[in-house]
Structure formats: structure tokens, C-alpha cells
């Protein structure tokens, strides 16, 4: 198991994921006063590691998002970005983690079904759009092709023994391939990913870890010691990952990105 290599500068560091079917890259972004990125051809899961920003996903604005000073304290705030979306950050100072993945090829949707994927016929000033499949007006952000902000109240907290997992993007969320779980491990704690209840059954897992101490990331008989930031892409057997993450002499932040829903 080999850690991914980082490139870039203090503003934007990227770890490309070569040879994977779904996962494209993971990025660490420290936006300038007004800064922007684009998702290109990939759907992207975003987690605010620290700081507070005014965020913009395409035409949608989310002011003053994020509340923690480090990823080791407080609950996460996330954003889902579909392909071909500009993501902008303003009036903030902090760090943002982004995970990009390829979407599976899909057949074109025609007729009434096409109107259920995009927020058409929006009600002025309401933030809602009409879904002809259900006959209801629902929040425009909830359509599959729309960027969406996910505050902590939208996330389930899951106990794995004494460890708490934050389900950032659930397996049944509208993302075509991505699911995300966040965990903070106390010193001496070990997380076995296969023990996380109702996690996504997937083809690949990206493990991102951050620690100022030491953490061991294992996959079967293969494990690697990490200090600072580390990222790994691991192929799985759908239901079983064989991944363990063990914090040694200090706390460890972990983001798990599952790709290729099954």
C-alpha cells in the first residue's frame, strides 16, 4: 500500500489517484480572499476542515459556512458539487478538503423523468422547483444536478464502540458514486472500517488522515506509518475493505471516501 503523492503549493495541494476506476483526486485548498475552483467532469464531495467562508456552488450561495477551528473539534459541514460546477470561497480563512470522482456512464433521461433531475420551473424567491415525477415543489438544491450544502443537522452520527462516525454523504444520497464518512480518533484508538454500520458497499476507498503524531493505516497484511497528512486509494471487495486506522500517540482526523456504489 503506497501513499498518494502531493503536488502544488500552500494554496492548493493535489494528490492525483492514478489507475483507479472511480476516484480522480483529493485536494487540500486554502482559498485566497476571493478564490475559485471548478469540478470539471467529476462530482466532488467537499468538507470544511477549518475556518468559516461565504461559499458559492454555481449560482447558489451559502454565507458564513463552517464553524470549527481545526478538524479535530466540532462537527463537519459539507457541500456536494455535481460536474461542471464552479466552486467559490470568499471572506474566509481556513482549509477545505475536496474529493473528486468519475460518475458512471448513464443513458440519457427523456420525457418527464428528465425534469426530475434538474431544478426547472423554479418558484421565484422560494428556493424551490417543481418535480413532475412527484407533483411536488421541493428545494432546488435536492435535485441531482444541483450543488447542495449539508450542515451538521443533516448528518447521522454512528457509534462504533467508543468511536463516533459522522456520515457526511450517506450511501443513499443523490451523488452518483461518492459517499463520505468522517472520524476523529483519540490517541490509542483503532478503527476497523468494516465495523462501521451501513457504510457504502463500493469498489474503492480513499483514506485521508491528518495527525501531528503517528497513525498506522493498514490493509490486510500491509500497513504504513504516517505523520502529518496522508492519503491512500484502496480497491475493495464491495462489502469488505480490510482497512484499519490506528492512532498511536496523538489524535487523528480521518475522512473515508467510498466510490462506486453497489
SEMAR-467119 format. One record per residue: z, x, y of N, C-alpha, C in turn; residue in three letters; residue number from 1. Coordinates in Angstrom, 2 decimals, decimal comma. Layout:
// SEMAR-467119
Z X Y Z X Y Z X Y ALA NUM
...
// end
This chain:
// SEMAR-467119
0,00 0,86 -1,18 0,00 0,00 0,00 0,00 0,90 1,24 UNK 1
-1,02 0,74 2,09 -1,20 1,62 3,24 -1,02 0,83 4,53 UNK 2
-0,20 1,31 5,47 -0,07 0,61 6,75 -1,39 0,60 7,50 UNK 3
-1,63 -0,47 8,26 -2,79 -0,54 9,12 -2,65 0,45 10,27 UNK 4
-3,76 0,96 10,74 -3,76 1,92 11,84 -3,95 1,20 13,17 UNK 5
-3,17 1,62 14,17 -3,23 1,03 15,50 -4,13 1,86 16,41 UNK 6
-4,87 1,17 17,28 -5,67 1,84 18,31 -5,46 1,10 19,63 UNK 7
-5,86 1,72 20,73 -5,72 1,09 22,03 -4,68 1,78 22,88 UNK 8
-4,21 1,07 23,92 -3,26 1,63 24,86 -2,05 0,72 24,99 UNK 9
-1,21 0,98 25,99 0,02 0,20 26,14 -0,25 -1,25 26,51 UNK 10
-1,40 -1,52 27,13 -1,73 -2,91 27,43 -2,08 -3,70 26,18 UNK 11
-2,92 -3,13 25,32 -3,41 -3,84 24,14 -3,59 -2,87 22,98 UNK 12
-2,79 -3,07 21,94 -2,90 -2,28 20,72 -3,45 -3,19 19,62 UNK 13
-4,40 -2,67 18,86 -5,06 -3,47 17,83 -5,02 -2,74 16,50 UNK 14
-4,66 -3,47 15,46 -4,76 -2,97 14,09 -5,83 -3,80 13,39 UNK 15
-7,02 -3,21 13,20 -8,11 -3,90 12,52 -7,81 -3,97 11,03 UNK 16
-8,25 -5,06 10,40 -7,98 -5,28 8,98 -9,32 -5,23 8,25 UNK 17
-9,69 -4,06 7,80 -10,98 -3,88 7,14 -10,93 -4,32 5,69 UNK 18
-12,05 -4,84 5,20 -12,17 -5,17 3,80 -11,50 -6,46 3,37 UNK 19
-10,94 -7,21 4,31 -10,29 -8,46 3,94 -11,28 -9,61 4,04 UNK 20
-11,00 -10,68 3,32 -11,87 -11,84 3,35 -11,60 -12,70 4,58 UNK 21
-10,32 -12,85 4,93 -9,94 -13,79 5,98 -9,40 -13,10 7,22 UNK 22
-8,45 -12,20 7,06 -7,76 -11,64 8,21 -8,64 -10,62 8,94 UNK 23
-8,68 -10,71 10,26 -9,55 -9,86 11,07 -8,77 -8,74 11,74 UNK 24
-7,70 -9,07 12,50 -6,90 -8,05 13,15 -5,57 -8,65 13,61 UNK 25
-4,63 -7,75 13,92 -3,38 -8,11 14,57 -3,30 -7,29 15,85 UNK 26
-2,80 -7,92 16,94 -2,77 -7,26 18,23 -1,41 -7,41 18,89 UNK 27
-1,02 -6,38 19,64 0,16 -6,40 20,50 -0,34 -6,30 21,94 UNK 28
-0,04 -7,32 22,72 -0,59 -7,45 24,07 0,54 -7,49 25,09 UNK 29
0,49 -6,58 26,04 1,40 -6,60 27,19 0,55 -6,92 28,42 UNK 30
0,41 -8,20 28,76 -0,53 -8,58 29,82 -0,17 -7,98 31,17 UNK 31
-1,22 -7,67 31,94 -1,04 -7,34 33,34 -0,70 -8,62 34,10 UNK 32
-0,57 -8,53 35,41 -0,14 -9,68 36,20 -1,01 -10,91 35,92 UNK 33
-2,32 -10,75 35,95 -3,26 -11,79 35,50 -4,17 -11,11 34,50 UNK 34
-4,15 -11,57 33,27 -4,85 -10,87 32,19 -5,41 -11,90 31,22 UNK 35
-6,46 -11,52 30,49 -7,08 -12,48 29,59 -7,70 -11,78 28,38 UNK 36
-7,78 -12,54 27,29 -8,45 -12,14 26,07 -9,32 -13,30 25,61 UNK 37
-10,19 -13,04 24,64 -10,98 -14,11 24,04 -10,86 -14,03 22,52 UNK 38
-10,84 -15,19 21,87 -10,70 -15,23 20,41 -12,00 -14,90 19,70 UNK 39
-13,13 -14,92 20,41 -14,40 -14,65 19,74 -14,67 -15,66 18,64 UNK 40
-15,05 -15,18 17,47 -15,40 -16,07 16,36 -14,22 -16,42 15,47 UNK 41
-13,00 -16,08 15,89 -11,85 -16,21 15,00 -10,81 -17,20 15,53 UNK 42
-10,14 -17,91 14,63 -8,97 -18,65 15,06 -7,80 -17,68 15,14 UNK 43
-6,87 -17,96 16,06 -5,82 -16,99 16,36 -4,47 -17,67 16,48 UNK 44
-3,47 -17,12 15,80 -2,09 -17,53 15,96 -1,39 -16,57 16,90 UNK 45
-0,68 -17,11 17,89 -0,05 -16,33 18,95 1,46 -16,58 18,91 UNK 46
2,25 -15,52 18,97 3,70 -15,63 19,05 4,19 -14,79 20,22 UNK 47
4,99 -15,38 21,11 5,57 -14,62 22,21 6,76 -13,82 21,69 UNK 48
6,62 -12,50 21,69 7,72 -11,66 21,23 8,83 -11,58 22,27 UNK 49
8,43 -11,48 23,54 9,43 -11,37 24,61 8,79 -11,78 25,93 UNK 50
9,65 -12,17 26,88 9,17 -12,49 28,21 8,80 -13,94 28,39 UNK 51
8,44 -14,28 29,62 8,02 -15,63 30,00 6,72 -15,52 30,79 UNK 52
5,75 -16,36 30,44 4,44 -16,32 31,07 3,95 -17,73 31,38 UNK 53
3,08 -17,84 32,38 2,21 -19,01 32,51 1,00 -18,73 31,63 UNK 54
0,76 -19,59 30,65 -0,30 -19,37 29,68 -1,40 -20,42 29,84 UNK 55
-2,61 -19,99 29,50 -3,77 -20,88 29,59 -4,63 -20,66 28,35 UNK 56
-4,91 -21,73 27,62 -5,82 -21,68 26,49 -7,03 -22,52 26,81 UNK 57
-8,16 -21,88 27,16 -9,30 -22,65 27,65 -8,89 -23,39 28,92 UNK 58
-9,12 -24,70 28,99 -8,78 -25,46 30,20 -7,33 -25,95 30,24 UNK 59
-6,55 -25,66 29,20 -5,20 -26,21 29,10 -4,17 -25,19 29,60 UNK 60
-3,21 -25,65 30,40 -2,19 -24,78 30,99 -0,83 -25,11 30,42 UNK 61
-0,04 -24,05 30,17 1,34 -24,20 29,72 2,21 -23,28 30,58 UNK 62
2,81 -23,80 31,63 3,58 -22,95 32,54 4,92 -22,53 31,96 UNK 63
5,36 -21,34 32,34 6,70 -20,82 32,04 7,05 -20,94 30,56 UNK 64
6,24 -20,35 29,71 6,48 -20,40 28,26 7,09 -19,09 27,79 UNK 65
8,04 -19,21 26,85 8,76 -18,06 26,33 10,12 -17,94 26,97 UNK 66
11,13 -17,61 26,16 12,49 -17,59 26,71 13,33 -16,43 26,21 UNK 67
12,82 -15,62 25,30 13,68 -14,57 24,75 13,33 -13,21 25,34 UNK 68
14,32 -12,36 25,41 14,12 -11,04 26,00 13,67 -10,01 24,96 UNK 69
13,96 -10,25 23,69 13,46 -9,41 22,59 13,14 -10,33 21,43 UNK 70
12,31 -9,88 20,47 12,01 -10,74 19,32 13,19 -10,91 18,37 UNK 71
14,28 -10,18 18,60 15,44 -10,25 17,71 16,41 -11,37 18,09 UNK 72
16,15 -12,05 19,19 17,09 -13,08 19,64 16,34 -14,30 20,13 UNK 73
16,88 -15,48 19,83 16,25 -16,70 20,28 15,14 -17,14 19,34 UNK 74
14,62 -18,32 19,61 13,60 -18,91 18,75 12,19 -18,63 19,28 UNK 75
11,20 -18,66 18,39 9,84 -18,32 18,82 9,16 -19,46 19,58 UNK 76
8,20 -19,10 20,39 7,26 -20,03 20,99 5,87 -19,54 20,60 UNK 77
4,99 -20,46 20,22 3,69 -20,06 19,68 2,56 -20,85 20,34 UNK 78
1,35 -20,34 20,18 0,13 -21,01 20,62 -0,91 -20,87 19,51 UNK 79
-1,64 -21,94 19,25 -2,79 -21,86 18,36 -4,05 -21,88 19,20 UNK 80
-4,97 -20,94 18,90 -6,23 -20,85 19,63 -7,39 -20,96 18,65 UNK 81
-8,27 -21,94 18,83 -9,47 -22,01 17,99 -10,48 -20,93 18,40 UNK 82
-11,54 -20,75 17,64 -12,57 -19,77 18,02 -13,17 -20,09 19,39 UNK 83
-13,72 -19,03 20,01 -14,43 -19,12 21,28 -13,55 -19,72 22,38 UNK 84
-12,32 -19,24 22,44 -11,36 -19,72 23,45 -10,87 -18,55 24,28 UNK 85
-10,87 -18,71 25,60 -10,25 -17,71 26,47 -8,76 -17,98 26,55 UNK 86
-7,97 -16,91 26,42 -6,51 -17,00 26,50 -6,06 -16,15 27,67 UNK 87
-5,35 -16,76 28,63 -4,98 -16,08 29,86 -3,47 -16,12 30,05 UNK 88
-2,91 -15,03 30,56 -1,48 -14,95 30,86 -1,33 -14,55 32,32 UNK 89
-0,42 -15,22 33,02 -0,17 -14,95 34,43 1,33 -14,97 34,70 UNK 90
1,71 -14,31 35,80 3,08 -14,38 36,33 4,13 -14,20 35,24 UNK 91
4,02 -13,08 34,52 4,99 -12,82 33,48 5,11 -11,35 33,18 UNK 92
6,07 -11,03 32,33 6,29 -9,66 31,90 6,89 -9,73 30,51 UNK 93
6,21 -9,16 29,53 6,70 -9,21 28,17 5,61 -8,82 27,20 UNK 94
5,73 -9,30 25,96 4,82 -8,87 24,90 4,44 -10,06 24,03 UNK 95
3,18 -10,07 23,62 2,62 -11,18 22,84 1,94 -10,61 21,60 UNK 96
2,21 -11,24 20,45 1,62 -10,84 19,18 0,53 -11,86 18,81 UNK 97
-0,64 -11,36 18,44 -1,76 -12,22 18,07 -2,29 -11,82 16,71 UNK 98
-2,58 -12,82 15,86 -3,18 -12,59 14,55 -4,45 -13,41 14,47 UNK 99
-5,58 -12,75 14,20 -6,88 -13,42 14,16 -7,39 -13,48 12,73 UNK 100
-8,04 -14,61 12,39 -8,57 -14,79 11,04 -9,90 -15,53 11,09 UNK 101
-10,74 -15,24 10,12 -12,02 -15,94 9,99 -11,78 -17,33 9,40 UNK 102
-12,51 -18,30 9,90 -12,42 -19,63 9,33 -13,41 -19,77 8,18 UNK 103
-13,09 -20,59 7,18 -14,06 -20,80 6,10 -15,28 -21,53 6,61 UNK 104
-16,43 -21,28 5,98 -17,64 -22,00 6,35 -17,46 -23,47 6,02 UNK 105
-17,92 -24,32 6,89 -17,78 -25,76 6,67 -19,09 -26,45 6,99 UNK 106
-19,31 -27,57 6,34 -20,51 -28,35 6,60 -20,36 -29,07 7,93 UNK 107
-21,45 -29,22 8,65 -21,37 -29,94 9,93 -20,85 -31,36 9,72 UNK 108
-19,97 -31,78 10,62 -19,42 -33,14 10,55 -20,23 -34,01 11,49 UNK 109
-20,73 -35,12 10,98 -21,57 -36,00 11,78 -20,95 -37,39 11,86 UNK 110
-21,52 -38,23 12,69 -21,05 -39,60 12,80 -19,68 -39,69 13,43 UNK 111
-18,92 -40,72 13,06 -17,60 -40,95 13,63 -16,65 -39,79 13,35 UNK 112
-16,82 -39,13 12,20 -15,91 -38,05 11,85 -15,92 -36,91 12,84 UNK 113
-17,08 -36,66 13,47 -17,17 -35,57 14,44 -16,28 -35,82 15,64 UNK 114
-16,07 -37,07 16,00 -15,23 -37,39 17,16 -13,75 -37,22 16,86 UNK 115
-13,40 -37,08 15,57 -12,01 -36,87 15,22 -11,58 -35,42 15,25 UNK 116
-12,53 -34,50 15,52 -12,18 -33,08 15,56 -12,08 -32,55 16,97 UNK 117
-12,75 -33,17 17,93 -12,76 -32,69 19,31 -12,21 -33,76 20,24 UNK 118
-11,52 -33,36 21,30 -10,90 -34,33 22,22 -11,90 -34,91 23,21 UNK 119
-12,67 -35,89 22,75 -13,62 -36,56 23,61 -12,98 -37,84 24,17 UNK 120
-13,65 -38,43 25,13 -13,18 -39,69 25,72 -11,73 -39,58 26,17 UNK 121
-11,44 -38,55 26,94 -10,06 -38,34 27,37 -9,65 -39,35 28,43 UNK 122
-8,39 -39,78 28,35 -7,83 -40,69 29,33 -7,34 -39,87 30,53 UNK 123
-7,93 -40,08 31,69 -7,65 -39,28 32,87 -6,16 -39,24 33,18 UNK 124
-5,64 -37,99 33,33 -4,25 -37,81 33,73 -3,23 -38,00 32,64 UNK 125
-3,65 -38,37 31,44 -2,69 -38,67 30,36 -2,51 -37,53 29,37 UNK 126
-3,50 -36,62 29,31 -3,47 -35,58 28,29 -3,81 -36,10 26,91 UNK 127
-4,34 -37,34 26,83 -4,66 -37,95 25,54 -6,16 -38,20 25,42 UNK 128
-6,63 -38,26 24,17 -8,03 -38,55 23,88 -8,09 -39,55 22,73 UNK 129
-9,18 -40,28 22,67 -9,33 -41,34 21,67 -9,86 -40,77 20,37 UNK 130
-9,23 -41,14 19,27 -9,67 -40,75 17,93 -10,25 -41,98 17,25 UNK 131
-11,57 -42,05 17,10 -12,16 -43,24 16,49 -11,85 -43,38 15,01 UNK 132
-11,41 -42,30 14,37 -11,07 -42,39 12,95 -9,80 -43,19 12,72 UNK 133
-8,86 -43,14 13,68 -7,60 -43,88 13,55 -7,51 -45,05 14,53 UNK 134
-8,41 -45,06 15,54 -8,33 -46,10 16,55 -7,18 -45,91 17,52 UNK 135
-6,68 -44,66 17,63 -5,51 -44,38 18,47 -5,85 -43,34 19,53 UNK 136
-5,09 -43,40 20,64 -5,10 -42,33 21,62 -4,00 -41,35 21,22 UNK 137
-4,37 -40,08 21,10 -3,38 -39,08 20,72 -3,52 -37,85 21,61 UNK 138
-2,48 -36,98 21,67 -2,55 -35,82 22,55 -3,80 -34,99 22,29 UNK 139
-4,50 -34,63 23,37 -5,74 -33,87 23,23 -5,52 -32,55 22,51 UNK 140
-4,33 -31,95 22,67 -4,05 -30,66 22,02 -4,05 -30,75 20,50 UNK 141
-3,83 -31,93 19,94 -3,68 -32,04 18,49 -5,01 -32,07 17,75 UNK 142
-6,13 -32,19 18,47 -7,42 -32,16 17,80 -7,71 -30,75 17,30 UNK 143
-8,44 -30,65 16,20 -8,62 -29,37 15,51 -9,29 -28,31 16,37 UNK 144
-10,16 -28,72 17,28 -10,89 -27,74 18,09 -10,17 -27,40 19,39 UNK 145
-8,95 -27,87 19,59 -8,24 -27,67 20,85 -7,15 -26,62 20,73 UNK 146
-6,97 -25,79 21,77 -5,78 -24,93 21,82 -4,53 -25,81 21,87 UNK 147
-3,43 -25,29 21,32 -2,20 -26,09 21,31 -0,98 -25,18 21,43 UNK 148
-0,03 -25,61 22,24 1,25 -24,92 22,39 2,25 -25,51 21,40 UNK 149
3,03 -24,65 20,75 4,03 -25,10 19,79 5,40 -24,56 20,20 UNK 150
6,22 -25,39 20,83 7,57 -24,97 21,23 8,50 -24,96 20,03 UNK 151
9,70 -24,40 20,18 10,64 -24,32 19,04 10,93 -25,67 18,38 UNK 152
10,94 -26,75 19,15 11,28 -28,05 18,55 10,24 -28,50 17,52 UNK 153
9,04 -27,89 17,56 8,00 -28,23 16,59 8,13 -27,43 15,29 UNK 154
9,07 -26,49 15,25 9,15 -25,57 14,11 10,33 -25,90 13,21 UNK 155
10,07 -25,91 11,91 11,11 -26,14 10,92 11,86 -24,83 10,67 UNK 156
13,17 -24,94 10,54 14,00 -23,78 10,17 14,35 -23,91 8,70 UNK 157
14,09 -22,86 7,93 14,22 -22,90 6,48 15,20 -21,83 6,03 UNK 158
16,17 -22,21 5,23 17,17 -21,27 4,73 16,68 -20,63 3,43 UNK 159
16,76 -19,29 3,39 16,51 -18,53 2,15 17,77 -17,72 1,93 UNK 160
18,75 -18,31 1,24 20,07 -17,71 1,16 20,68 -17,67 2,54 UNK 161
21,09 -16,49 2,99 21,68 -16,33 4,32 20,63 -16,06 5,40 UNK 162
19,36 -16,00 5,02 18,27 -15,69 5,94 17,65 -16,99 6,44 UNK 163
17,30 -17,05 7,73 16,63 -18,21 8,30 15,19 -17,87 8,62 UNK 164
14,28 -18,67 8,08 12,84 -18,52 8,34 12,41 -19,58 9,35 UNK 165
11,69 -19,16 10,37 11,10 -20,08 11,34 9,65 -20,35 10,92 UNK 166
9,34 -21,61 10,61 7,98 -21,97 10,21 7,15 -22,24 11,46 UNK 167
6,44 -21,22 11,93 5,74 -21,27 13,21 4,48 -22,14 13,12 UNK 168
3,60 -21,84 12,16 2,45 -22,68 11,84 2,58 -23,09 10,38 UNK 169
2,83 -24,35 10,13 3,06 -24,84 8,78 1,75 -24,86 7,98 UNK 170
1,83 -24,83 6,65 0,61 -24,86 5,84 -0,26 -26,10 6,08 UNK 171
0,36 -27,22 6,48 -0,43 -28,43 6,73 -0,84 -28,58 8,19 UNK 172
-0,63 -27,53 9,00 -1,06 -27,55 10,39 -2,59 -27,56 10,46 UNK 173
-3,15 -27,91 11,60 -4,59 -28,09 11,75 -5,40 -26,80 11,63 UNK 174
-4,78 -25,61 11,71 -5,52 -24,36 11,55 -6,28 -24,36 10,23 UNK 175
-7,50 -23,83 10,26 -8,34 -23,86 9,07 -7,86 -22,91 7,98 UNK 176
-7,26 -21,77 8,38 -6,85 -20,80 7,37 -5,47 -20,21 7,60 UNK 177
-4,99 -20,15 8,86 -3,75 -19,45 9,16 -2,51 -20,32 9,00 UNK 178
-1,45 -19,70 8,47 -0,08 -20,21 8,53 0,81 -19,04 8,93 UNK 179
1,91 -19,30 9,67 2,77 -18,23 10,15 4,23 -18,56 9,90 UNK 180
4,99 -17,57 9,42 6,45 -17,63 9,33 7,04 -16,44 10,07 UNK 181
8,16 -16,66 10,77 8,87 -15,58 11,47 10,28 -15,46 10,91 UNK 182
10,75 -14,22 10,79 12,08 -13,95 10,24 12,69 -12,77 11,00 UNK 183
13,99 -12,84 11,26 14,75 -11,69 11,72 15,78 -11,35 10,64 UNK 184
15,68 -10,14 10,10 16,59 -9,69 9,05 17,73 -8,88 9,65 UNK 185
18,95 -9,18 9,25 20,09 -8,36 9,65 20,08 -7,06 8,85 UNK 186
20,78 -6,06 9,37 20,89 -4,79 8,64 21,41 -5,04 7,24 UNK 187
20,75 -4,47 6,26 21,15 -4,62 4,86 20,56 -5,81 4,15 UNK 188
19,85 -6,69 4,87 19,28 -7,90 4,25 17,92 -7,59 3,62 UNK 189
17,60 -8,32 2,55 16,32 -8,21 1,88 15,69 -9,59 1,75 UNK 190
14,44 -9,71 2,14 13,69 -10,95 2,00 12,64 -10,77 0,91 UNK 191
12,67 -11,66 -0,06 11,61 -11,75 -1,07 10,72 -12,92 -0,68 UNK 192
9,51 -12,62 -0,29 8,64 -13,64 0,29 8,41 -14,79 -0,69 UNK 193
8,36 -14,50 -1,98 8,14 -15,56 -2,95 9,29 -16,56 -3,02 UNK 194
10,44 -16,23 -2,43 11,57 -17,16 -2,42 11,55 -18,10 -1,22 UNK 195
10,60 -17,94 -0,31 10,50 -18,84 0,85 9,95 -20,18 0,37 UNK 196
10,67 -21,28 0,56 10,20 -22,58 0,05 8,96 -23,07 0,79 UNK 197
8,05 -23,69 0,04 6,91 -24,41 0,61 6,05 -23,55 1,53 UNK 198
6,02 -22,24 1,26 5,14 -21,39 2,07 3,70 -21,65 1,63 UNK 199
2,77 -21,16 2,42 1,35 -21,36 2,12 0,95 -20,58 0,87 UNK 200
0,22 -21,22 -0,03 -0,43 -20,51 -1,12 -1,75 -19,99 -0,57 UNK 201
-1,96 -18,70 -0,65 -3,02 -18,09 0,15 -3,67 -16,94 -0,60 UNK 202
-4,75 -16,43 -0,01 -5,45 -15,28 -0,57 -4,93 -13,94 -0,05 UNK 203
-4,41 -13,95 1,20 -3,97 -12,71 1,85 -2,73 -12,97 2,68 UNK 204
-1,91 -11,93 2,81 -0,74 -11,98 3,69 -0,77 -10,76 4,59 UNK 205
-0,58 -10,98 5,89 -0,37 -9,88 6,83 1,12 -9,84 7,13 UNK 206
1,72 -8,67 6,94 3,14 -8,46 7,23 3,24 -7,56 8,45 UNK 207
3,85 -8,07 9,53 4,14 -7,25 10,69 5,64 -7,07 10,78 UNK 208
6,10 -5,82 10,93 7,53 -5,54 11,05 7,78 -4,69 12,29 UNK 209
8,95 -4,91 12,90 9,39 -4,09 14,03 10,88 -3,80 13,85 UNK 210
11,24 -2,53 13,95 12,63 -2,14 13,84 12,85 -0,83 14,58 UNK 211
14,03 -0,67 15,12 14,38 0,62 15,71 15,10 1,48 14,68 UNK 212
15,32 0,92 13,50 16,00 1,64 12,42 14,97 1,92 11,31 UNK 213
15,25 1,47 10,10 14,35 1,69 8,97 14,20 0,39 8,20 UNK 214
12,97 0,10 7,77 12,70 -1,05 6,91 11,76 -0,59 5,81 UNK 215
11,95 -1,15 4,61 11,05 -0,86 3,49 10,26 -2,12 3,17 UNK 216
8,94 -1,98 3,17 8,05 -3,07 2,80 7,47 -2,76 1,43 UNK 217
7,71 -3,64 0,47 7,29 -3,39 -0,89 6,32 -4,42 -1,41 UNK 218
5,46 -3,97 -2,33 4,52 -4,87 -3,00 4,40 -4,38 -4,43 UNK 219
5,08 -5,07 -5,32 5,14 -4,61 -6,70 5,90 -3,30 -6,77 UNK 220
5,32 -2,31 -7,42 5,98 -1,01 -7,55 5,71 -0,11 -6,35 UNK 221
4,92 -0,59 -5,38 4,51 0,21 -4,24 5,31 -0,22 -3,01 UNK 222
5,98 0,72 -2,34 6,67 0,36 -1,11 6,55 1,50 -0,09 UNK 223
6,72 1,11 1,19 6,51 2,04 2,30 7,69 1,90 3,25 UNK 224
8,17 3,03 3,76 9,24 3,02 4,76 8,64 3,02 6,15 UNK 225
9,19 2,16 7,03 8,65 2,01 8,38 9,76 2,17 9,40 UNK 226
9,46 2,86 10,48 10,27 2,87 11,69 9,37 2,46 12,85 UNK 227
9,86 1,63 13,75 9,03 1,15 14,85 8,23 -0,05 14,41 UNK 228
6,91 -0,03 14,69 6,03 -1,14 14,32 5,20 -0,76 13,11 UNK 229
5,03 -1,72 12,21 4,16 -1,51 11,06 3,47 -2,80 10,70 UNK 230
2,24 -2,71 10,18 1,50 -3,89 9,75 0,78 -3,58 8,45 UNK 231
0,73 -4,57 7,57 0,13 -4,41 6,25 -0,67 -5,66 5,93 UNK 232
-1,79 -5,51 5,23 -2,54 -6,64 4,70 -2,50 -6,55 3,19 UNK 233
-2,07 -7,63 2,54 -1,83 -7,62 1,10 -2,57 -8,79 0,46 UNK 234
-3,41 -8,51 -0,54 -4,06 -9,57 -1,30 -3,03 -10,18 -2,26 UNK 235
-3,11 -11,49 -2,46 -2,13 -12,18 -3,29 -2,82 -12,93 -4,42 UNK 236
-1,99 -13,45 -5,31 -2,50 -14,29 -6,41 -2,23 -15,75 -6,11 UNK 237
-2,46 -16,16 -4,88 -2,28 -17,53 -4,42 -0,80 -17,92 -4,34 UNK 238
-0,16 -18,14 -5,49 1,22 -18,62 -5,48 2,23 -17,48 -5,36 UNK 239
1,92 -16,31 -5,88 2,87 -15,20 -5,93 2,36 -14,04 -5,08 UNK 240
3,24 -13,50 -4,24 2,84 -12,38 -3,39 3,42 -11,05 -3,85 UNK 241
4,61 -11,07 -4,44 5,27 -9,83 -4,85 5,76 -8,99 -3,70 UNK 242
5,89 -9,58 -2,50 6,26 -8,82 -1,31 7,77 -8,89 -1,08 UNK 243
8,39 -7,74 -0,82 9,79 -7,68 -0,40 9,88 -6,88 0,89 UNK 244
10,82 -7,27 1,75 11,06 -6,58 3,01 12,56 -6,35 3,11 UNK 245
12,97 -5,09 3,18 14,38 -4,74 3,15 14,76 -3,97 4,41 UNK 246
15,63 -4,55 5,24 16,15 -3,86 6,42 17,28 -2,95 5,98 UNK 247
17,25 -1,72 6,42 18,26 -0,75 5,98 19,42 -0,70 6,96 UNK 248
19,34 0,16 7,96 20,49 0,44 8,82 20,39 -0,23 10,19 UNK 249
19,54 -1,26 10,31 19,43 -1,99 11,56 18,63 -3,26 11,36 UNK 250
18,62 -4,16 12,34 17,87 -5,41 12,20 16,37 -5,16 12,19 UNK 251
15,63 -6,12 11,65 14,18 -6,01 11,54 13,54 -7,36 11,88 UNK 252
12,54 -7,33 12,75 11,74 -8,52 13,05 10,54 -8,53 12,11 UNK 253
10,21 -9,72 11,59 9,11 -9,86 10,64 8,25 -11,06 11,01 UNK 254
6,93 -10,88 11,05 6,01 -12,00 11,10 5,14 -11,95 9,86 UNK 255
5,04 -13,09 9,16 4,20 -13,23 7,98 3,04 -14,15 8,33 UNK 256
1,82 -13,65 8,21 0,64 -14,46 8,45 -0,07 -14,66 7,12 UNK 257
-0,17 -15,90 6,68 -0,83 -16,24 5,43 -2,25 -16,74 5,76 UNK 258
-3,25 -16,26 5,04 -4,63 -16,63 5,34 -5,38 -17,01 4,07 UNK 259
-6,23 -18,01 4,19 -6,96 -18,52 3,04 -6,14 -19,56 2,33 UNK 260
-6,00 -20,74 2,92 -5,13 -21,78 2,35 -5,67 -22,26 1,01 UNK 261
-4,74 -22,49 0,08 -5,10 -23,02 -1,23 -4,18 -24,19 -1,58 UNK 262
// end
